[in-house]
Amino acid sequence: MATPFKKVVKAKLKSKKELTPKEKEREKLKYEIAEELGLLDKVKKYGWSGLTAEETGRIGGIMTKLNKDAGRKWNE
């Protein structure tokens, strides 16, 4: 079984490795949604772990909806 896409991205970010265009697109989308929800300042100050479960769940839910509507599948 392959490693889930988000775990690969997280590991690359932590080790400061270059992201692929697909991975960069996912991260850009995540930051755009956080900004729309007014959470970007909190993310910049505390990191993604500084968000509550409700906040991260909201971001993930919106990402899932947008990806489904666009026909994107990250784990292929």
KEBA-187586 format. One record per residue (C-alpha): residue number from 1; residue in three letters; x, y, z. Coordinates in steps of 0.2 Angstrom, whole numbers, plus 5000, padded with zeros to 4 digits. Layout:
# KEBA-187586
(site NUM; ALA; (X; Y; Z))
...
***
This chain:
# KEBA-187586
(site 1; MET; (5000; 5000; 5000))
(site 2; ALA; (5007; 5017; 4995))
(site 3; THR; (5010; 5031; 5008))
(site 4; PRO; (4995; 5043; 5008))
(site 5; PHE; (4999; 5059; 4998))
(site 6; LYS; (4997; 5071; 5013))
(site 7; LYS; (5010; 5061; 5023))
(site 8; VAL; (5022; 5063; 5009))
(site 9; VAL; (5020; 5081; 5008))
(site 10; LYS; (5021; 5084; 5027))
(site 11; ALA; (5038; 5074; 5027))
(site 12; LYS; (5045; 5084; 5013))
(site 13; LEU; (5040; 5100; 5021))
(site 14; LYS; (5048; 5095; 5037))
(site 15; SER; (5064; 5090; 5029))
(site 16; LYS; (5064; 5105; 5017))
(site 17; LYS; (5064; 5095; 5001))
(site 18; GLU; (5057; 5102; 4985))
(site 19; LEU; (5038; 5098; 4982))
(site 20; THR; (5032; 5092; 4965))
(site 21; PRO; (5019; 5103; 4956))
(site 22; LYS; (5005; 5093; 4962))
(site 23; GLU; (5011; 5094; 4980))
(site 24; LYS; (5013; 5113; 4978))
(site 25; GLU; (4995; 5115; 4971))
(site 26; ARG; (4988; 5105; 4986))
(site 27; GLU; (4998; 5117; 4999))
(site 28; LYS; (4992; 5132; 4989))
(site 29; LEU; (4974; 5127; 4990))
(site 30; LYS; (4976; 5123; 5009))
(site 31; TYR; (4983; 5141; 5012))
(site 32; GLU; (4970; 5149; 5002))
(site 33; ILE; (4956; 5141; 5011))
(site 34; ALA; (4964; 5145; 5028))
(site 35; GLU; (4965; 5163; 5022))
(site 36; GLU; (4946; 5163; 5017))
(site 37; LEU; (4941; 5157; 5034))
(site 38; GLY; (4952; 5170; 5043))
(site 39; LEU; (4964; 5157; 5050))
(site 40; LEU; (4980; 5162; 5040))
(site 41; ASP; (4987; 5173; 5054))
(site 42; LYS; (4984; 5159; 5067))
(site 43; VAL; (4993; 5147; 5055))
(site 44; LYS; (5008; 5159; 5052))
(site 45; LYS; (5009; 5162; 5071))
(site 46; TYR; (5007; 5144; 5078))
(site 47; GLY; (5008; 5133; 5063))
(site 48; TRP; (4995; 5120; 5057))
(site 49; SER; (4996; 5111; 5074))
(site 50; GLY; (4990; 5127; 5082))
(site 51; LEU; (4972; 5125; 5074))
(site 52; THR; (4958; 5116; 5083))
(site 53; ALA; (4951; 5100; 5077))
(site 54; GLU; (4936; 5110; 5071))
(site 55; GLU; (4946; 5122; 5061))
(site 56; THR; (4957; 5109; 5053))
(site 57; GLY; (4941; 5098; 5049))
(site 58; ARG; (4933; 5113; 5041))
(site 59; ILE; (4948; 5116; 5030))
(site 60; GLY; (4949; 5098; 5025))
(site 61; GLY; (4931; 5097; 5022))
(site 62; ILE; (4932; 5112; 5010))
(site 63; MET; (4947; 5104; 5001))
(site 64; THR; (4938; 5088; 4999))
(site 65; LYS; (4923; 5096; 4991))
(site 66; LEU; (4933; 5107; 4980))
(site 67; ASN; (4944; 5092; 4974))
(site 68; LYS; (4929; 5082; 4971))
(site 69; ASP; (4920; 5096; 4961))
(site 70; ALA; (4936; 5098; 4951))
(site 71; GLY; (4939; 5079; 4948))
(site 72; ARG; (4956; 5079; 4957))
(site 73; LYS; (4963; 5064; 4966))
(site 74; TRP; (4979; 5066; 4976))
(site 75; ASN; (4982; 5048; 4980))
(site 76; GLU; (4984; 5040; 4962))
***
